[in-house]
Structures are given as structure tokens and as C-alpha cells.
Amino acid sequence: MFFDRSFNRQPQDQHDNDFRPHSEGLFLQGGNTMGTFDQCDALVELLKRHMPETVYLIKNHPRYEEVTETIREISDFFRENDENAEITVAPDELVGTMLAVDVKTYLLCTTETKALARFLAKADSLDVVPLTDGRVQLILGFDKAYKPYEGQ
């Protein structure tokens, strides 16, 4: 949704009535101010200056090879414990240089703690999330699998 500075428009949907003009800026229901238009314009200009540029990424070969080998080991490890484990690998969209392995499994039980510790030692991040369907999700992130292309 955008705001017409003239405020001469009809509400487009039910949420448009949550905003009303005020001489000092825009007010949200409940009296919270969003600031003046000059402040909004300054914020937009600040965001434009800090907007990320397009960066091309390439494989960071030594790290990428280490990460893919670790991911193979992780896949084997979890499939050995739960043959129905769902394993996906994808670049992390938030951290562009990171490769993430996502494991969803019903069973996270092992006596191979040294192997699990070895995987975790190579990972840069670990998230463990209980899912509503009874499974557990583990997300291991491996940073610097990709690096920005810097030209020649």
C-alpha cells in the first residue's frame, strides 16, 4: 500500500481506515506517529543508499568441497537412523555465501556422538526446531561456501 500525500483518495480496503492525516505526520490508530513526510523521504533516501547491489557469487572451492563432503556424511548419518528423513540442500537466501542442509526426521537418536560432533564442528550455525507433525528439523549452515566474484 502507498500513501497519497494529498489524502484525497478513498480507502482501498479495511486497513486504509487505520491511517488518518495529521498536521505533524501520519498517525496510526492508538496515537502512534510515523513522522512527517520529510522524515519519511529522508528514510527512503537512507534506505536507497544502503540497498544491496547485485553481487555474483562463485564457489569457494576449498570450502565448498569440504562442505559438500560433510553434507554427504550428514545425509548418510541421518538416513541410517531414519530412512524416511527428508534432507534438502540449498544456498541460504539470507546469507548469500552460506550453504544450508535441512534435515527433517522423526528420529534423532544416536550412539555415534563423535560423528555428530564432527559434523557440528564443521558447521557455522545450527537451528533445531520441533515441527507440528512430530518431526524435528535441523538446519546446519556452512558459511563461505560461496564468495563474491571480484572480476579478473
Stockholm file with secondary structure:
# STOCKHOLM 1.0

chainA/1-152         MFFDRSFNRQPQDQHDNDFRPHSEGLFLQGGNTMGTFDQCDALVELLKRHMPETVYLIKNHPRYEEVTETIREISDFFRENDENAEITVAPDELVGTMLAVDVKTYLLCTTETKALARFLAKADSLDVVPLTDGRVQLILGFDKAYKPYEGQ
#=GR chainA/1-152 SS CCCCTTCCSCCCSGGGGGEEEETTEEEETTSCBCCCHHHHHHHHHHHHHTCCCCCCEEECHHHHHHHHHHHHHHHHHHHHHCTTCEEEEEECSSSTTCEEEEEEESCCCCSCHHHHHHHHHHCSEEEEEECTTSCEEEEEEETTSEEECCCC
#=GC SS_cons         CCCCTTCCSCCCSGGGGGEEEETTEEEETTSCBCCCHHHHHHHHHHHHHTCCCCCCEEECHHHHHHHHHHHHHHHHHHHHHCTTCEEEEEECSSSTTCEEEEEEESCCCCSCHHHHHHHHHHCSEEEEEECTTSCEEEEEEETTSEEECCCC
//
